[in-house]
Amino acid sequence: MWSSFWRSRDRFSLDELRYLTDQLQKVQIVNNVNKNFVIETLRSISELITYGDQHDSNYFDFFMEGQVMGEFVRILKVSGIVSISLQLLQTMSIVIQNLKSERAIYYMFSNEHINFLITYTFDFRNEELLSYYISFLRAISGKLDKNTIPLLVKTQNEEVVSFPLYVEAIRFASHEESMIRTAVRALTLNVYHVGDESVNRFVAKAPHADYFSNLLTFFQKQCIYLNGMVSETLKNPDSDTTTAILNVVDEIEDNLYYISDVISAGIPEVGRLITVNILQILIFPLLLPSLQLDVVNDIQIGAITSLYLLCCILRIVKIKDLANTIAASLFCPPEAFVPDSETKLNGHAPDHGHEIQRTENKNVIEVDGCSKKILPSLSSSSLIHPEDIISKGVSRLTLRDALLSYITAGDDLQVLSSLSMLATLLQTKELDETMLDALGILPQRKQHKKLLQQALVGEDSREDQLFSSGRNFIRDGFSCELNGYLQNLKEQYGVACSSLEVGTSPSVHRFQVLDALVSLFCRSNISPETLWDGGWLLRQLLLYSEAGFNNQHLELLRTSRTQDSYKNCTYALLEEARGNWPDLLVTVLRDEWKRCKRAMEAPSPQREPECMLLPLDKPSFDDVLPNKSSFVAGERMCKVVKVFVLLHQLQIFFLGRALPEQPPTCPPSDIPENSRARNAGLDVSGPKLGSELRLVDAVPCRIVFERGKEHHFCVLAISVGASGWILLAEELPLKKHYGIIRVVAPLASSDPTIDQKHSRWVHLRIRPSTLPFLDPAKLNTHGKAKTKAPVDGRWTLAFMDDESCKSAFSMILEEIDLQSKEVEKSLKPLLNHEGAIDVLDTSPHRPDDASSSTATPSNSL
């Protein structure tokens, strides 16, 4: 037998197929002796069938007539060797994947051999065998359509009672190997998108409907795992967990996109099952309870992770009922989602003996001696009072109120998370506008459109509301749609919303949101990037027309707290003109102006929701450099500019003016005739190494750059507009009062001091000419500098006598002052717009009363 098998024949011929089939039929048992022969025969037959399907129909005719599929099944039965099972599954996968003709596919599926292979008891302890088996199932699913799927199911009274392909595949839906999970999901999508009504009913009925609850249970575990990683990062912010978190985030979002693909198949009952399971397994028991302000020990997930997951679900899973139910749930207190053993369905829970007292601070209550913040508000009409928070021993603070509390009193990540949630709700197209209106985040343009439509169709008289400038331009309270969702929450899920006041106007909630955002801009411990997200949301809510703001809107941003914040930001900006980086201040201001304008006018927030899960962006070198380092000062300067630009653009926005592409600044002035730069023969381009200059006002000095090597130079401080330099020039021996520039260093941040023990020495700090984090090429993917932590240089200049030392010291201070004044002059048009505070006629330094205000623009100031 062995010699005949290896004789020369045409490999791709019908005779070869007949020969191989004949040899396979002669095999009565498979053992270690002949297993290699059987494996090679199976592989060769698959190649010939694939070739014949595309070139000669006689090949497949023989395959059918010779009952080759039956031989495959027989070989599997008489073999207990794993390698035979592997080859057989691979053979079948290759054949099915490459079949093109409908006739061939129909034959393959029309007998029970395929279902036998699907239900055969393989030893899946072998991971490779499981992988081949799942590939085999997926290959079959790729050929499913309305004509082939009935061949793989069994029906009774026109109802599917057996579908082995689907049932066996979903057994591995939660397998630990991601490749297997992915293949199973691809298979299920192929089944759902066939559109066979009887199959759709089969997958949506028990026990197969448990697949969807199991899917959400598996997803829940992933969410808890993600929360564990996020919590660990918050405890140890120095740990490098960004990549690990992003990997889990990718997997979670892949799961949600799979759920979205299932919904897109258009099976109504499956969509309902997914909605119910998301709510009952994930939203109600896990995500919503974590939004409460008080920490509860038995909560399995944190508020930040919860808000991220809610954003992902709303953004990816496009189900109208789900989106509106989540939004309606925000009007319920956290206690409404606690199991019955903890809280009754009517929303009242036992007080467990809590002693509740009111403190002198109206925004703080005491529970068992512990102070708890409640939602602060800038408007008396939207103020939430302590008596509204506590009723019958249970908090009446709704989840929506908790979101606003995060904005007004939470840390940076909590603020970002809450803003992301509100922005996601605002952009969720499946959410009814009435729900957005009730939440207080319906954009002004949509409000006017809604009122206009109601007026046109004759629904009451809306003209007074449409053109009203007051807060009560919507007086109809919560709509029937909202009440319907709240009633459904109570009847279907047992969630009672006992804190919702009947007749509450959506305008009250709207101004609570606006007040919270304005309060955010007054906070000193929030990063500029997060404040920009708040600015984006504020503009979305009020963006109707640039000249259409009423006095109430303008008054909103002109509250004393907001003006104090803007005033202190202005003082901080002017301080930077006399700080370490005045030469870059205007450049950074222009760059950030463009970036902020793009961010405010963008269709969506600048940062993705997953940013809330990552460690806060600490200053690049904050851990390794002292606070007086010029690099730390540079990062602080950039934060000051970002906050100022945001508040300034909001001022212009609320004045109803168009935002210019560039901030109004003075152009550089000409070099004065009597300046040191003019006397030295320099122009606006500045000094260049190796170039010649006049040594007017230059002071001879000595400096050592290397041990044992002393250099004799003339030092000269020069300022040209916003730029300034300290020059070390080598005097020309043949040309008196002229020299060659050998060293150039920035004037700003030089911080000259005369040594206390050596009165002829002047110490200078020398910073680099630019900041590395301003160059995107020098940053990694997470915005951190690639280079090592830089250190400022130090110079010590030695002079001939005390008088020369003092002369050089005074010269450097004078040029620093001139440079700062030029920067202040450049900023003057920007700070003198209509409605701005007058700061340029006062001292550039922040007054004592301002320093104690709430206006420090960043947490590092």
LORO-341475 format. One record per residue (C-alpha): x negated, y, z; residue in one letter. Coordinates in steps of 0.25 Angstrom, whole numbers, plus 5000, padded with zeros to 4 digits. Example, Ala and Ser with C-alpha at 12.3 -4.5 7.8 and 13.67 -1.06 7.14 Angstrom:
residues 2
495149825031A494549965029S
***
This chain:
residues 861
500050005000M498950105004W498150084990S499450104982S499750234990F498450304986W498450264971R498450384961S499850434957R500450564953D500750634966R501950714962F502750614955S504050544957L503250404957D502450454968E503750494976L504250354973R502950284978Y502950364991L504350334994T504150184991D502950185000Q503750255011L504850155010Q503850045013K503450095027V504150025037Q503450075049I502550195052V501350175060N499950235062N499450145050V500350205039N500850335045K499850415037N500350345024F501850385028V501450525031I500750545018E501950485011T502950575017L502150695014R501950654999S503450624998I503750765003S502850834993E503450754982L504950784986I504550934987T503850924973Y505050854967G506050944972D505451064964Q504950984952H505750854949D507150814955S506850674953N505950674965Y507050714974F508050614967D507050504971F506950564985F508450544986M508550414979E507450354987G508050395000Q506650455004V507350535015M507850405021G506350355021E505850475028F506850445039V506550295039R505050325041I505350415053L506150305059K505050205058V503950295062S503550335076G502350425072I502450575074V501650605062S502650535053I503750615059S502950745057L502650705042Q504150675040L504650805046L503650875038Q503950805025T505450835027M505150985030S504350995017I505350925009V506551005014I505851145013Q505451124999N506651064993L507251164983K508451094976S509751094983E509950944979R508750904987A509050984999I510550924999Y509950784998Y509050805010M510150855019F511250765014S510850645021N510650615036E509150605035H508850745038I509750745050N509050615055F507750685054L508250805061I508850725073T507650615073Y507050605087T505650665085F504650665096D504550815097F503550815108R502650825096N502650975093E502150955079E503350855076L504250955082L503751065073S503850985061Y505350945065Y505751095067I505151125053S505951005047F507251065053L506851205048R506651155034A508051095034I508651225039S507951295028G508851225018K510151245025L511351315018D512851295017K512651175008N511551095015T511951125030I513151035029P512250915026L511550925039L512750935048V513850845052K515250895053T516550855059Q517950925056N517051025048E516351065060E514851035062V514550935073V513050905070S511950985064F510650915068P509751015061L510251135070Y510451055083V509050995083E508351125079A508951205090I508451105100R507051175098F507551315098A506851345111S505551265109H504351325114E503651335101E504051455094S503851395080M504951295083I505851395088R505651485076T505951365067A507251325074V507751465074R507451475059A508251345057L509451395065T509451525057L509551435044N510751365050V511451485054Y511251565041H511851445033V513251505037G513951365038D515151395047E515251255053S513751255056V513951395062N515051335071R514151225075F512951305080V513851395088A514551285095K514151215108A513151155110P512351215099H512751355103A511851335115D510751355105Y511051505106F511051515121S509751425122N509151525112L509551645121L509051565133T507651545127F507651695123F507951725137Q506751655142K505851725132Q506451855137C506051815152I504651775147Y504551915140L504951985153N503951905161G502851955152M503352105152V503452095167S502052045168E501552155159T502252265168L501552205180K500152195173N500152305163P498752285160D498952145155S498952125140D500252065137T500752145125T500452035115T501151925123A502352015126I502452055111L502351905107N503551875116V504351995111V504151945097D504751805101E505851875108I506251965096E506051845087D507151775095N508051895094L507851905079Y508251755078Y509451785086I509751895076S509551805064D510551705070V511551815071I511351855057S511851725053A513251775055G513751665064I514751735073P514851635084E513351625085V513251775086G514251765097R513451655104L512151735103I512751865108T513351795120V512051715123N511151845122I512151915132L512351795142Q510851735142I510051865140L510751995141I511651985153F510851895162P509451935159L509252075152L510352165157L510152135172P508752175171S509052315167L509452355181Q508552455188L508352365201D507452255200V508152115203V507251995206N508051895198D508051975185I507251895175Q506852005166I506452145167G507152275162A506152305151I506152165145T507652165146S507752295138L506752255128Y507552125126L508952205125L508252295114C507852175106C509152105107I509952235102L508852265092R508852125086I510152045089V511152115081K512452075087I513452185089K514152125101D512852095108L512352235106A513652305112N513752205123T512252235128I512552385127A513852365134A513152295145S512352415148L513552475155F513552365165C512752365178P511652255179P512452185190E513452155179A512452055173F512151985186V512651845188P514051825195D513351775208S512651915209E513652005204T515151995201K515752015187L516452145191N515052205193G515052215208H513952145216A513752125231P512952235237D512052135244H512052235256G511352345248H511352475255E511452595245I511152735248Q511152865240R509852945241T509553095240E509153065226N510453055217K509652965208N509252865218V509952765227I509452675238E509852525239V509352455251D508352575253G507752565239C507952685230S508452655216K508552755205K509752775197I509952845183L509552985184P510153085174S509953225170L511453255168S512453255179S513453205169S512753075167S512153065181L512352925187I512652935202H512252835213P513652815216E513852765202D512652675203I513152595215I514552545217S515052435226K513652385228G513252365214V512552465204S513352535194R512152565186L512352515172T511252455163L511352575154R511052665166D509852575169A509352605156L509452745158L508752735171S507552665165Y507452795156I507552895168T506752815179A506152695173G504652665169D504152685155D504452545150L505852555156Q506152685149V505652625136L506452505138S507752585141S507452675129L507252555120S508552495125M509352625122L508652645108A508952495105T510452515108L510452645100L509952575088Q510752445089T511752455077K512552345083E512952435095L514252505094D514052655094E515152665105T514152575114M513052675110L513952785114D514252725128A512852695131L512552845128G511552825116I512452845104L511652945095P512353085094Q512453075079R513252945081K514153005092Q514553125083H514753025071K515652935080K516453055085L516653115071L517152975066Q518152975078Q518653115075A518753085060L519652955062V520453035072G520052965085E520453075095D519853215094S518353205093R517953345088E517753395102D516853285105Q516053285092L515753435093F515653445108S514253485114S514553425128G514253285133R515753235133N515753225118F516253085119I517353065129R518052935125D517152855135G516752715132F517452645120S518252525118C517052455112E516152475125L517352435133N517552305125G516052265127Y516152295142L517452205143Q516752095135N515552105144L516552075156K517351975149E516351885142Q515151905150Y515651945164G514852075164V515652185171A515352335168C515852395181S515052525180S515652585167L516552705170E517752715162V517852835153G516352865154T515952945142S514852895133P514253045134S513953025148V513052905145H512452975133R511953085142F511452985152Q510552935141V510153075137L509853115151D509052995153A508153025141L507953165145V507553115159S506553025152L505853135145F505653195159C504953075164R503453075166S503152925167N503552885153I502652865141S502852955130P503152845120E504352805129T504852955130L504752955114W505752835114D506652915124G506553035114G506952945102W508152895110L508553045114L508453085099R509352975094Q510453005104L510453155100L510053145086L511253205079Y510753325072S509553415075E510353535077A511553465084G511153465099F512053535109N511653605121N511853485130Q510753415122H509753525123L510053545137E509753395139L508353415136L508153545142R508453495156T507453545167S506753405168R506553395153T506053535152Q505053505163D504553385156S504353455143Y503753575150K502753485157N502453405144C502153545138T501153575150Y500553445148A500353465133L499653595136L498753535146E498353435136E497853565128A496853585139R496653435141G495753335135N496253325121W496753465116P496053445103D497053325100L498253375107L498853445095V498553325086T499153225096V500353315097L500653315082R500453165081D501353145093E502353245087W502453165074K502553035081R503653075091C504453135080K504353005072R504752935085A505953025088M506453015074E506252865072A507452775070P507052695082S506052715094P504652705091Q504352585100R504852445099E505652385111P504552285114E503652405119C504452405132M503852275135L502352305133L501452375143P501552525143L500452595135D499452635145K498452745141P497352675133S496252695143F497052725155D496452605163D494952635160V494752785159L494952885170P496052985169N495153095165K494753025153S495053105140S495652975134F496652965146V496953115144A497153095129G498152985131E498853075141R498853195131M499553105121C500653065131K500853215134V500953245119V501953135117K502853175128V502753325124F503053295110V504253215113L504853315123L504553435113H505253355101Q506453335110L506453485113Q506453515098I507553405095F508453455106F508353595100L508853545087G507653575079R506953485069A505753425074L504453465066P503553365060E502353435068Q502353505081P502153655079P500753685083T499853805080C498853775069P497353785073P496853925073S495553985067D494253975074I494154115082P492954195078E492354205091N492454055095S491353965097R491753885085A491654005076R490354045082N489753905080A490153905066G491253795067L492553785059D493853725062V493353585058S492453585070G491053535073P490353425065K489153345070L487853385063G488453525059S487753655062E488353765071L487953895078R487653875093L488353995097V488753975112D488153845112A487353805125V486153725125P486253595133C485653455135R486353325135I485953175136V486753075128F485752965131E484852935143R483553005141G483953085128K484353225131E484853315120H484853465119H486053525112F486953655112C488353635117V489453715111L490953705114A491853735102I493353735100S494153755087V495653755089G496053635096A494753565094S493453575102G492053525103W490853515112I489653525102L488253485105L487353555095A485853535092E485153675090E484453695077L483053725079P482853805066L484253875067K484453955079K485853945086H486253835077Y486453685080G486853555074I488053485081I487653355087R488753315096V490253355096V491253325107A492653365110P492853485118L494153445125A494053355137S492553395139S492953445153D491553525156P491053525170T489753575176I489053475184D489153515199Q487653475202K487053515189H487553655185S486953645171R487653525167W489053515160V489853385160H490753365148L491753255145R491753215131I492953145125R493153085111P493653165100S494953085099T495852985106L495852835101P497352815104F497652925094L497052835083D497952725079P496752645073A496152635087K497352575094L497852435094N499252375092T499752415106H499252565105G497952535114K496652585110A495652485104K494452555109T493852545122K494152645133A493452775129P492652855139V492453005139D490953055136G490253135146R489253245143W488353325152T487653445146L486453505153A486153655151F484953745154M485553825165D486853845172D487253965163E487253875151S487953765158C489053865162K489153925148S489353795141A490353755152F491153885149S491053865134M491653725135I492753775143L493053895135E493153805122E494053705129I494953815133D495053875119L495353735113Q496453715123S497053855120K497053815105E497853685108V498853765116E498953865105K499253755095S500353695104L501053835106K502053825095P502453685099L502753735113L503453855109N504653795102H506053845106E506553785119G505053745124A504553795137I503553905138D502253845142V501153915134L501254045141D500953975154T499753905159S499453785151P499353705164H500553635170R501153715182P501253645195D502753635195D502753565181A501653465186S502653415196S503753395186S504153275178T503453305165A502153235165T502353175151P501653045153S501352945164N499952965163S499953115165L
***
